[in-house]
Amino acid sequence: MASLKNLALVLSIVQLTCAIEFLTLDHLRSRTSPDVQATAATDLIRRIVGDRSSDFDINVDPTSGPADRDTFTLVQSGQKLSITGTSGVAVAMGFYYYIKYYCGGQFTWAGQQIALPAELPKVSAVTITSNDRFRYYQNVCTVSYSFAWWDWDQWERHIDWMALQGINLPLAFTGQEAIFQRVYLSMGFTVQDMEAHFGGPAFLAWSRMGNIRGFGGPLPEYWMDRQLALQHKILDRMRSLGIIPVLPGFAGHVPAAITRVFPKANVTRLGSWANFNANYSETYLLDFNDPLFTTIGSKFIKAMEAEFGIDHIYNADSFNEMTPASSDPAYLASAARGVYNAMVAGDSQAIWLMQGWLFVFGTFWKDPQIKALLTAVPKGKMIILDLYSEQTPIFPRTHSYYGQPFIWCMMHNSGGHNDMYGELDKINQGPSAGRSFPNSTMVGTGLTPEGINQNEVMYEFMNEQGWRPGPVNTTEWIDQYQAQRYGGGNTNTSAAWGYLRQSVYSSGPSGVTIIHRPSIGSHETMGYDPEMLYKAWDNMVAATFTTPALHAQTLFRYDLVDVSRNSLQVLAIKYYSDVIAAYNKSDTASLRSAGAKMIDLLSDLDTLLATDVHFLLGTWTSDAARHFSTPQEKALYDYNSRNQVTLWGPSGQIMDYACKMWSGLINRYYKPRWQLFINTLINCTETKTTFDSGVYGQEVFDTVEIPFSYDQTDFPNEPEGDAIAAAIQFHSKYRPETKSTFFSQFTNVHSSDTVGKFHHDYAKRFGLAL
């Protein structure tokens, strides 16, 4: 505790920042009164600690810290704790700092571990100021991979989480289709035109970016009406806490019917995206210099202002994973001016926020092209999300985005995978390096995962970079993390997280053999020694015996299942190798034995995951089912929810990209695929024929994959069985198997190997050049 108090004193004296300041961003601030923000922060605390909220005196005073930073102060006031912040977010951040570092608690996506003592721990005066102006949140894909089916109860808790983490600049994309439809209908388009344009509920992110159109639809009116009402609640709550929501802007993607409604419009068609054919891809892009571009863009912003109010910052991505029509810098400069001018026509104070993902992959975006796009917008009127800073930062190559402000972001996750991985050391060093970069234009830190509900430690650590003055000892930090997570934990949980830090949390994403369509010749890489993961598993299981009180801890049970799951996932690599080795030797008996082990592991894995609500396919599909008003809509939503996490497209265009380790999905989808694969190999050895991947692919598509997308059978949305008992049982059964010398091949690998494979696989899947 003493070291934490010393840290707080240091933070109260100085916040290290070397970045250039932008007066052009000064109007991006909350217009909600301090009293309303204080009430909202008090209500948030009450939702978390109930009647104990009366132990906290809350005050919002925008003058209590620098005008362009968030500051909170903790002061002991008798038996109460006084929290003063420059905003409601700052108060929430101060409250969570106290919960973590004085009360040993935690509030995360998977649950909370907060047990306030009868008398609150005493605090010497603590003042902490954020390093930067902004703490940003969301990838444009997060809304579809994680939030697609959320109602207000889920959003309310998630906005609480945002505020506690200090996030003050999140995307707020819900309900935009209703606004776009309102604008387009007023201009002569029809409802049928909109049905062909909007994607289905699970695929809206990509229709918004112009990657696809119509797939998963048509989008029901009932859906749009509910989402519009939901957006009102989301924006009201965000603004009440002093959060600045980022609303959508017009990026130029228009309905195909524009050629009928406006036959003189200058329209081009973008290329195919991710192997989708022209029925669902090759979307229409309005020329940036066409007067209609400004008309639509300004109408859209004014319609949003009339419906919701505005906050002067808008996201628009015209070329996300799409190649522009020309590499001429003049064309790209005109594109940027077109998007920005349309925003300003609707809101004279508009700031354009753009994802920098387009610069990460491919050979198109060379320095002249990037510079032309960025410098066409007045300096300080555009913010770039350096989307993948922890692996492929673009700000060094572009000299801090040629003077435009940027936000250092941790992307971390693709497709919502729940594999355990992450590179804590890069997060520990990166943001500070971004601020100290020569002539840095960094204005914030951000989280940009494609999906959430995984690897919570990475996000807890990254969010602290918003206020920590520099790198920390990650060994000490992660030990504090597990203690906060488990109400103190014990020596076993401490050891377990030490091993996790040295293994999965020093690595990029590894291959997950069992949740991809089986094939011959698959080669998985790992960025760590698996034995370190297995030792973590040993200690998590041991902790259940040494401290029985942990059995009642939601976050401990979640982590125990997660570590057990990941351990079995890695063991499956060996089982796969045994299957292929037996096939290559035409050894039918060994192939049957190895295949039976793989199928047995998949069954056990499904049983394990069924014990925790966070690992249920039924949670996802039942959330989707809540939204229907007709049987046809129910079928549509069910298809959307199933297809996204499996085929991702009508015929597997991005197959398994959003795959999940979920109970129900394993038994009903992955296991049948593996059973068919193994049976096919056995037949090959018996008939002395060669495995034909094309024949197998068609058969598994026809008999497993397509039927699953359309099978409307319900899945359990409540856990079954006991997580503690299942983890102990499967640890006893499978730990001896992990002693195989097979795993010695991974002891000298490096994280860069897995990151490189991820980049290669991603580019191949989406048709991007490396």
LUMBALUM-766062 format. One record per residue (C-alpha): residue in three letters; x, y, z. Coordinates in pm, whole numbers, padded with zeros to 5 digits, always signed. Each point is the difference from the previous one (the first is absolute). Example, Ala and Ser with C-alpha at 12.3 -4.5 7.8 and 13.67 -1.06 7.14 Angstrom:
<rs>
ALA+01230-00450+00780
SER+00137+00344-00066
</rs>
This chain:
<rs>
MET+00000+00000+00000
ALA+00287+00237+00076
SER+00133-00022-00355
LEU-00346+00088-00133
LYS-00019+00304+00222
ASN+00342+00112-00119
LEU-00112-00047-00359
ALA-00309+00209+00064
LEU+00212+00279+00147
VAL+00225-00003-00304
LEU-00303+00013-00228
SER-00144+00291+00193
ILE+00317+00200-00061
VAL+00071-00071-00366
GLN-00157-00163-00300
LEU+00252-00083-00270
THR-00104+00107-00346
CYS+00206+00121-00292
ALA-00268+00019-00266
ILE-00106+00309-00192
GLU-00322+00158+00122
PHE-00290+00073-00238
LEU-00223+00296+00075
THR-00220-00117-00287
LEU-00126-00276+00227
ASP-00090+00218+00297
HIS-00370+00000-00087
LEU-00013-00379+00038
ARG-00115+00010+00358
SER-00312-00084+00194
ARG-00282+00251+00002
THR-00175-00177+00287
SER-00012+00201+00322
PRO+00229-00103+00288
ASP-00302-00072+00222
VAL-00152-00240-00252
GLN+00337-00174-00045
ALA+00040-00032+00377
THR-00346-00155+00028
ALA+00079-00243-00284
ALA+00329-00100+00165
THR-00177-00050+00333
ASP-00261-00219-00169
LEU+00278-00206-00161
ILE+00163-00060+00338
ARG-00338-00102+00144
ARG-00047-00256-00278
ILE+00331-00158+00096
VAL+00009+00013+00381
GLY-00365+00057+00086
ASP-00072+00179+00327
ARG+00373+00037+00067
SER-00004+00279-00257
SER-00093+00228+00292
ASP+00361-00046+00122
PHE+00120+00211-00294
ASP-00040+00375-00042
ILE+00003+00090-00370
ASN+00082+00334-00155
VAL+00060+00101-00362
ASP+00205+00315-00043
PRO+00140+00062-00351
THR+00248+00252+00145
SER+00161-00258+00233
GLY+00254-00101-00265
PRO+00139+00101-00340
ALA-00268+00092-00252
ASP+00105-00264-00253
ARG+00065-00289+00241
ASP-00210-00201+00242
THR+00101+00029+00366
PHE-00133-00163+00315
THR+00082+00062+00365
LEU-00063-00239+00288
VAL-00019+00154+00347
GLN-00103-00159+00329
SER-00303+00178+00143
GLY-00066-00151+00341
GLN-00126-00352-00059
LYS-00080+00083-00360
LEU+00213+00030-00312
SER-00034+00321-00196
ILE+00056-00034-00376
THR+00031+00315-00206
GLY+00044-00021-00375
THR+00008+00230-00298
SER-00282-00207-00152
GLY-00230-00288+00081
VAL+00249-00228-00176
ALA+00282+00134+00216
VAL-00204-00073+00315
ALA-00073-00354-00121
MET+00368-00049-00080
GLY+00092+00119+00349
PHE-00256-00231+00157
TYR+00140-00298-00190
TYR+00356+00094+00088
TYR-00104-00011+00364
ILE-00187-00331-00044
LYS+00304-00161-00162
TYR+00288+00139+00198
TYR-00152+00053+00344
CYS-00283-00253+00016
GLY+00154-00273-00216
GLY-00296-00026-00237
GLN-00071-00026-00370
PHE-00286+00067-00244
THR+00031-00167-00341
TRP-00198-00138-00292
ALA-00027-00341+00170
GLY-00119+00130+00338
GLN+00117+00184+00307
GLN+00188-00078+00317
ILE-00072+00289+00236
ALA-00041-00054+00373
LEU+00027+00329+00186
PRO+00112-00038+00362
ALA-00230+00134+00270
GLU+00229+00300+00037
LEU+00146+00140-00318
PRO+00383-00012-00027
LYS+00155+00337+00082
VAL+00150+00211-00276
SER+00255+00274+00013
ALA-00081+00269-00256
VAL+00048-00144-00350
THR-00025+00198-00323
ILE+00047-00163-00340
THR-00022+00167-00340
SER-00028-00185-00328
ASN+00298+00010-00233
ASP-00201+00095-00306
ARG-00317+00168-00109
PHE-00181-00317-00111
ARG-00049-00365+00097
TYR-00169-00148-00305
TYR-00197-00324-00034
GLN-00128-00235-00273
ASN+00085-00130-00340
VAL-00270+00053-00261
CYS-00037-00382+00003
THR-00059-00030+00376
VAL-00365+00094-00038
SER-00061-00308-00213
TYR+00237-00254+00154
SER-00102+00076+00360
PHE-00289+00248+00034
ALA-00225-00118-00284
TRP-00281-00132+00220
TRP+00032+00220+00309
ASP-00293+00160+00176
TRP+00014+00284+00248
ASP+00089-00214+00302
GLN+00324-00108-00170
TRP+00076+00346-00132
GLU-00059+00158+00340
ARG+00256-00225+00169
HIS+00244+00047-00286
ILE-00020+00379+00016
ASP+00065-00031+00375
TRP+00312-00203-00089
MET+00109+00266-00251
ALA-00029+00278+00255
LEU+00184-00197+00270
GLN+00282-00058-00248
GLY+00017+00372-00079
ILE-00123-00035-00358
ASN-00129+00335-00118
LEU-00013-00042-00380
PRO-00187-00315-00114
LEU-00172-00075-00327
ALA-00380+00026+00016
PHE-00120-00167-00320
THR-00329-00153+00110
GLY-00312+00100-00194
GLN+00169+00171-00294
GLU-00187-00206-00260
ALA-00328+00165+00103
ILE+00157+00343-00057
PHE+00154-00097-00334
GLN-00332-00145-00114
ARG-00179+00319+00101
VAL+00241+00205-00211
TYR-00008-00229-00301
LEU-00379-00031-00003
SER-00026+00379+00003
MET+00216+00004-00314
GLY-00211-00244-00201
PHE+00138-00342+00095
THR-00239-00277+00099
VAL-00017-00241+00292
GLN+00093-00277-00243
ASP+00313+00195-00095
MET+00096+00012+00366
GLU-00065-00370+00047
ALA+00252-00076-00273
HIS+00251+00242+00155
PHE+00009-00071+00374
GLY+00157-00321+00129
GLY-00158-00229+00256
PRO+00030+00078+00373
ALA+00318-00208+00043
PHE+00162+00151-00310
LEU-00078+00370+00028
ALA+00360+00100+00068
TRP+00108-00106-00347
SER-00295+00142-00189
ARG+00069+00330+00176
MET+00358-00007-00131
GLY-00102-00093-00353
ASN+00158-00344+00012
ILE-00329-00181-00063
ARG-00364+00086-00061
GLY-00318-00185+00077
PHE+00149-00317+00145
GLY-00191-00128+00302
GLY-00294+00228-00079
PRO-00243+00142-00063
LEU+00026+00207+00315
PRO-00348+00013+00157
GLU-00170+00330+00082
TYR-00069-00136+00348
TRP+00375-00045+00052
MET+00077+00356-00111
ASP-00268+00148+00223
ARG+00132-00187+00306
GLN+00357+00098-00075
LEU-00099+00364-00038
ALA-00165-00004+00343
LEU+00303-00179+00145
GLN+00237+00262-00140
HIS-00189+00271+00186
LYS+00067-00183+00328
ILE+00365-00061-00087
LEU+00068+00362-00090
ASP-00192+00138+00297
ARG+00199-00215+00242
MET+00336+00071-00164
ARG-00058+00373-00005
SER-00127+00004+00358
LEU+00341-00134+00110
GLY+00194+00253-00207
ILE+00087-00255-00270
ILE+00034+00136-00355
PRO-00164-00246-00242
VAL+00139-00035-00352
LEU-00290-00010-00244
PRO+00015-00136-00356
GLY+00070+00218-00301
PHE-00058-00051-00372
ALA+00290-00178-00170
GLY-00147-00016-00351
HIS-00147-00351-00014
VAL-00345+00021-00155
PRO-00285-00233-00099
ALA+00026-00159-00344
ALA-00327+00172-00088
ILE+00178+00334-00017
THR+00049-00060-00372
ARG-00380-00002-00037
VAL-00085+00279+00240
PHE+00283+00228-00113
PRO+00100-00122-00348
LYS+00253+00282-00042
ALA+00182-00077+00326
ASN+00368-00083-00040
VAL+00023-00346+00155
THR+00264-00272-00013
ARG-00005-00356+00128
LEU+00259-00117+00247
GLY+00166-00336-00040
SER-00104-00329+00154
TRP+00068-00043+00370
ALA+00105-00330+00158
ASN-00124-00218-00287
PHE-00358+00128+00013
ASN-00154+00010-00348
ALA-00170+00293-00166
ASN-00336-00086+00156
TYR+00131+00105+00341
SER+00318+00193-00074
GLU+00145+00244-00256
THR-00188+00275+00178
TYR-00080+00341-00144
LEU+00215+00301+00091
LEU-00116+00352-00077
ASP+00271+00220-00147
PHE+00137+00232+00266
ASN-00029+00305-00229
ASP-00360-00066-00099
PRO-00222+00270+00156
LEU-00227-00282+00118
PHE+00276-00115+00238
THR-00024+00317+00207
THR-00379-00008-00021
ILE-00028-00352+00144
GLY+00278+00053+00257
SER-00145+00323+00135
LYS-00357-00131+00002
PHE+00111-00302+00200
ILE+00173+00207+00268
LYS-00290+00242+00024
ALA-00244-00289+00032
MET+00212-00145+00283
GLU+00009+00339+00169
ALA-00377+00025-00018
GLU-00042-00352+00144
PHE+00282-00028+00255
GLY+00201+00320+00018
ILE+00365-00001-00106
ASP+00342+00017+00164
HIS+00202+00124-00300
ILE+00205-00313-00066
TYR-00082-00257-00268
ASN+00151-00322-00127
ALA+00019-00075-00372
ASP+00212-00262-00180
SER-00029+00007-00378
PHE+00272-00252-00084
ASN+00011-00251+00283
GLU+00148-00314-00165
MET-00113+00144-00335
THR+00234+00126-00271
PRO-00070+00355-00124
ALA-00070+00056-00368
SER+00329+00183-00048
SER+00336+00026+00174
ASP+00042+00356-00127
PRO+00064+00217+00308
ALA-00228+00264-00149
TYR-00291-00246-00005
LEU+00063-00106+00360
ALA+00025+00361+00112
SER-00334+00075-00168
ALA-00150-00303+00176
ALA+00106+00132+00340
ARG-00127+00348-00078
GLY-00331-00144-00116
VAL-00060-00192+00322
TYR+00110+00287+00222
ASN-00193+00268-00191
ALA-00318-00207+00023
MET+00046-00021+00377
VAL+00059+00374+00031
ALA-00303+00074-00216
GLY-00207-00176+00264
ASP+00198+00117+00304
SER+00239+00293-00032
GLN+00197-00128+00300
ALA+00038-00355-00130
ILE+00307-00207+00080
TRP+00062-00307-00214
LEU+00117-00313+00182
MET+00138-00268-00234
GLN+00133-00350+00058
GLY+00358-00044-00119
TRP-00050-00370-00080
LEU+00014+00066-00376
PHE+00370+00089+00036
VAL+00098-00326+00173
PHE-00036-00249-00286
GLY+00073+00013-00370
THR+00228+00183-00240
PHE-00247+00268-00106
TRP+00053+00241+00287
LYS+00353+00127-00052
ASP+00120+00321+00161
PRO-00120+00236-00278
GLN-00349-00151+00010
ILE-00026+00016+00380
LYS+00131+00355+00008
ALA-00242+00115-00268
LEU-00299-00142+00186
LEU+00094+00141+00339
THR+00127+00344-00091
ALA-00306+00082-00211
VAL-00191+00053+00325
PRO+00087+00310+00206
LYS+00252-00088+00266
GLY-00165-00090+00328
LYS-00340-00060-00159
MET+00061-00372-00041
ILE+00098-00263+00257
ILE+00158-00326-00114
LEU-00039-00319+00198
ASP+00338-00172-00021
LEU-00205-00315+00017
TYR+00263-00269+00054
SER+00270+00193+00182
GLU+00119-00292+00211
GLN+00108-00196-00311
THR+00005+00227-00306
PRO+00011+00366+00102
ILE-00033+00236-00295
PHE+00082+00327+00179
PRO+00382-00047-00022
ARG-00012-00063-00374
THR-00222+00304-00062
HIS+00182+00239+00235
SER-00299+00014+00232
TYR-00254-00016-00280
TYR+00147+00306-00169
GLY-00115+00224+00282
GLN-00351-00134+00057
PRO-00083-00108+00356
PHE-00008-00375+00061
ILE-00103-00244+00272
TRP+00229-00289+00097
CYS-00226-00306-00007
MET+00020-00362+00109
MET-00200-00209-00245
HIS+00102-00340+00142
ASN-00302-00201-00116
SER-00135-00105-00338
GLY-00341-00152-00055
GLY-00078-00030+00370
HIS+00220-00311+00042
ASN+00035-00107+00364
ASP+00346-00153-00026
MET+00222+00113+00290
TYR+00280+00227-00122
GLY+00144+00348+00017
GLU+00332+00179+00028
LEU+00002+00192+00326
ASP+00352+00129-00052
LYS-00092+00177-00323
ILE-00296+00165+00170
ASN+00226+00092+00292
GLN+00243+00189-00223
GLY-00202+00113-00301
PRO-00217+00293+00114
SER+00287+00174+00178
ALA+00213-00043-00312
GLY-00280+00150-00207
ARG-00013+00310+00218
SER+00376+00049-00005
PHE+00032-00054-00376
PRO+00156+00311-00164
ASN-00272+00257-00072
SER-00261-00247+00118
THR-00361+00087-00075
MET-00136-00269+00230
VAL-00318+00115+00176
GLY-00115-00316+00169
THR+00003-00373+00056
GLY-00265-00238-00121
LEU-00142-00350-00014
THR-00094-00124-00346
PRO-00075-00374+00029
GLU-00223-00156-00263
GLY-00166-00195+00279
ILE-00003+00008+00380
ASN-00074-00250+00281
GLN+00347-00153-00009
ASN+00345+00060+00154
GLU-00125+00252+00252
VAL+00347+00051+00143
MET+00118+00164-00321
TYR-00276+00260+00008
GLU+00034+00070+00370
PHE+00371+00061-00054
MET-00043+00208-00314
ASN-00257+00230+00158
GLU+00245+00086+00278
GLN+00235+00140-00265
GLY-00239+00294-00014
TRP+00128+00126+00336
ARG+00320-00187+00089
PRO+00311+00217-00050
GLY+00207-00278-00157
PRO+00077-00372-00014
VAL-00055-00215+00309
ASN+00137-00328+00131
THR-00243-00239-00169
THR+00086-00282+00242
GLU-00116+00210+00292
TRP-00294+00144-00191
ILE-00141-00336-00103
ASP+00028-00129+00354
GLN-00206+00297+00117
TYR-00245-00073-00281
GLN-00066-00357+00111
ALA-00035+00108+00363
GLN-00259+00263-00101
ARG-00177-00255-00216
TYR-00029-00271+00265
GLY-00046+00194+00322
GLY+00367-00044+00093
GLY+00059-00331-00176
ASN+00263-00234+00141
THR+00350-00124-00077
ASN-00133-00229-00271
THR-00191+00269-00186
SER+00304+00224+00032
ALA+00221-00270-00152
ALA-00257-00072-00270
TRP-00003+00358-00121
GLY+00377+00012+00011
TYR+00005-00291-00244
LEU-00271+00161-00214
ARG+00203+00318-00021
GLN+00300-00199-00123
SER-00204-00198-00255
VAL-00328+00109-00155
TYR+00048+00362+00105
SER+00337+00028-00164
SER-00137-00127-00332
GLY-00202+00095-00302
PRO-00295-00210-00118
SER+00069-00371-00047
GLY-00184-00234-00233
VAL-00309-00174+00135
THR-00008-00331-00183
ILE-00331-00133+00123
ILE-00222+00290-00102
HIS+00112+00021-00361
ARG-00124-00229-00272
PRO+00238-00301+00013
SER+00250-00044-00279
ILE+00317-00184-00087
GLY+00319+00196+00053
SER-00121+00255+00253
HIS+00292+00137+00200
GLU-00058+00190+00320
THR+00253+00232+00159
MET+00030+00095+00364
GLY+00182+00293+00149
TYR+00070-00158+00338
ASP+00098-00322+00175
PRO-00326-00194+00059
GLU+00135-00142+00325
MET-00024+00349+00151
LEU-00371+00003-00081
TYR-00041-00348+00146
LYS+00171+00109+00322
ALA-00248+00285+00021
TRP-00274-00260-00039
ASP+00156-00209+00279
ASN-00008+00296+00233
MET-00352+00113-00085
VAL-00127-00350+00076
ALA+00211-00018+00318
ALA-00150+00331+00114
THR-00342-00165+00014
PHE+00131-00229+00276
THR+00212+00246+00195
THR-00267+00273+00016
PRO-00352-00143-00032
ALA-00144+00352+00032
LEU+00115+00059-00358
HIS-00274-00234-00117
ALA-00251+00278+00053
GLN+00203+00260-00192
THR-00156+00061-00342
LEU+00321+00129-00153
PHE+00206-00289+00136
ARG-00241-00254-00143
TYR+00004+00182-00332
ASP+00381-00002-00010
LEU+00021-00362+00109
VAL-00221-00100-00292
ASP+00194+00227-00235
VAL+00343-00135+00097
SER-00130-00358-00016
ARG-00153+00072-00340
ASN+00320+00146-00137
SER+00203-00292+00135
LEU-00224-00252-00177
GLN+00008+00212-00314
VAL+00379-00025-00008
LEU-00007-00373+00071
ALA-00223-00040-00305
ILE+00297+00102-00218
LYS+00173-00323+00105
TYR-00310-00208-00063
TYR-00031+00150-00347
SER+00366-00077-00065
ASP-00059-00361+00107
VAL-00296-00028-00237
ILE+00202+00128-00296
ALA+00302-00217+00086
ALA-00218-00312+00009
TYR-00162+00094-00331
ASN+00337+00062-00163
LYS+00110-00348+00111
SER-00330-00156-00116
ASP-00031-00136+00354
THR-00376-00039+00038
ALA+00011-00132+00357
SER+00210+00293+00123
LEU-00216+00239-00199
ARG-00314-00132+00169
SER+00165+00035+00341
ALA+00131+00352-00064
GLY-00332+00105-00150
ALA-00192-00132+00299
LYS+00221+00206+00231
MET-00074+00316-00198
ILE-00376-00060+00006
ASP+00011-00082+00372
LEU+00190+00322+00072
LEU-00257+00203-00194
SER-00282-00159+00201
ASP+00177+00075+00327
LEU+00074+00354-00110
ASP-00367+00060-00072
THR-00088-00138+00344
LEU+00254+00230+00165
LEU-00119+00311-00182
ALA-00364-00079+00080
THR+00071+00077+00366
ASP+00042+00376-00055
VAL-00254+00232-00161
HIS+00276+00197-00175
PHE+00092-00301-00214
LEU-00346-00094-00130
LEU-00111+00027-00361
GLY-00351+00019+00145
THR+00081+00336+00161
TRP+00070+00145-00345
THR-00291-00166-00183
SER-00258+00063+00272
ASP+00097+00368+00011
ALA-00061+00010-00375
ALA-00341-00164+00041
ARG-00124+00277+00231
HIS-00041+00247-00283
PHE-00255-00159-00231
SER-00356+00114-00065
THR-00087-00276-00251
PRO+00112-00361-00053
GLN+00180+00114-00315
GLU+00203+00252+00198
LYS+00086-00263+00261
ALA+00134-00227-00275
LEU+00199+00290-00147
TYR+00164+00088+00331
ASP+00077-00364+00073
TYR+00169-00034-00339
ASN+00199+00318+00059
SER+00121-00114+00342
ARG+00102-00347-00121
ASN+00152+00101-00331
GLN+00225+00270+00139
VAL+00181-00236+00238
THR+00031-00279-00257
LEU-00011+00049-00379
TRP+00000+00382+00007
GLY-00158+00029-00340
PRO-00246-00189-00217
SER+00257-00263-00093
GLY+00283+00045+00249
GLN+00161+00315-00139
ILE+00175+00075+00332
MET-00047-00342+00154
ASP+00095-00031+00368
TYR+00127+00358+00021
ALA-00235+00071+00290
CYS+00023-00351+00147
LYS-00053-00038+00373
MET+00080-00264+00261
TRP-00359-00031+00119
SER-00200-00292+00132
GLY-00260-00095-00257
LEU+00218+00120-00283
ILE+00254-00270+00078
ASN-00241-00292+00035
ARG-00231+00100-00283
TYR+00242+00150-00253
TYR+00372-00056+00059
LYS-00029-00361+00119
PRO-00210-00117-00297
ARG+00251+00159-00235
TRP+00283-00186+00170
GLN-00192-00326+00009
LEU-00062+00019-00374
PHE+00367+00090-00061
ILE+00125-00293+00206
ASN-00248-00240-00159
THR+00109+00117-00343
LEU+00367-00058+00084
ILE-00079-00347+00136
ASN-00184-00082-00322
CYS+00303+00118-00199
THR+00237-00229+00190
GLU-00237-00292-00036
THR-00058+00051-00373
LYS+00357+00113-00068
THR-00116+00331-00149
THR+00123+00352+00053
PHE-00189+00257+00200
ASP-00175+00244-00233
SER-00042+00332+00176
GLY-00249+00123-00261
VAL-00229-00299+00042
TYR+00023+00019+00379
GLY-00061+00376-00008
GLN-00317-00039-00202
GLU-00128-00282+00219
VAL+00063+00181+00328
PHE-00159+00314-00146
ASP-00310-00189-00109
THR-00043-00221+00307
VAL+00129+00213+00290
GLU+00068+00365-00075
ILE-00299+00113-00205
PRO-00252-00203+00205
PHE+00136+00158+00318
SER-00067+00353-00132
TYR-00364-00083-00061
ASP-00068-00235+00294
GLN-00214+00201+00241
THR+00035-00240+00292
ASP+00044+00194+00324
PHE+00318-00027+00206
PRO+00019+00023+00380
ASN+00058+00353+00125
GLU+00053-00104+00360
PRO+00310-00187+00123
GLU-00010-00371+00068
GLY+00228-00187+00239
ASP+00264+00128+00241
ALA+00303+00187-00131
ILE+00224-00099+00291
ALA-00078-00371-00027
ALA+00035-00001-00379
ALA+00337+00178+00009
ILE+00135-00240+00261
GLN-00129-00302-00194
PHE+00148+00104-00333
HIS+00328+00114+00153
SER+00040-00347+00152
LYS-00092-00166-00328
TYR+00208+00207-00241
ARG+00298+00139+00191
PRO+00203-00322-00049
GLU-00055+00036-00376
THR+00166+00343+00002
LYS+00332-00155+00111
SER+00059-00124-00355
THR+00329+00094-00163
PHE-00214+00131-00287
PHE-00021+00337+00175
SER+00378+00044+00025
GLN-00004+00141-00355
PHE-00170+00312+00133
THR+00244+00084+00279
ASN+00220+00230-00211
VAL-00259+00178-00211
HIS-00055+00374+00012
SER-00310+00213+00007
SER+00101+00159-00330
ASP-00055-00340-00165
THR-00368-00002+00096
VAL-00053+00366-00087
GLY+00156-00054-00341
LYS-00227-00299-00064
PHE-00303+00203+00107
HIS+00090+00278-00246
HIS+00048-00252-00281
ASP-00327-00182+00074
TYR-00197+00323+00033
ALA+00126+00142-00328
LYS-00072-00327-00181
ARG-00351-00026+00141
PHE-00100+00353-00103
GLY+00192+00014-00326
LEU+00248+00261+00124
ALA+00363+00032-00103
LEU+00263-00015+00271
</rs>
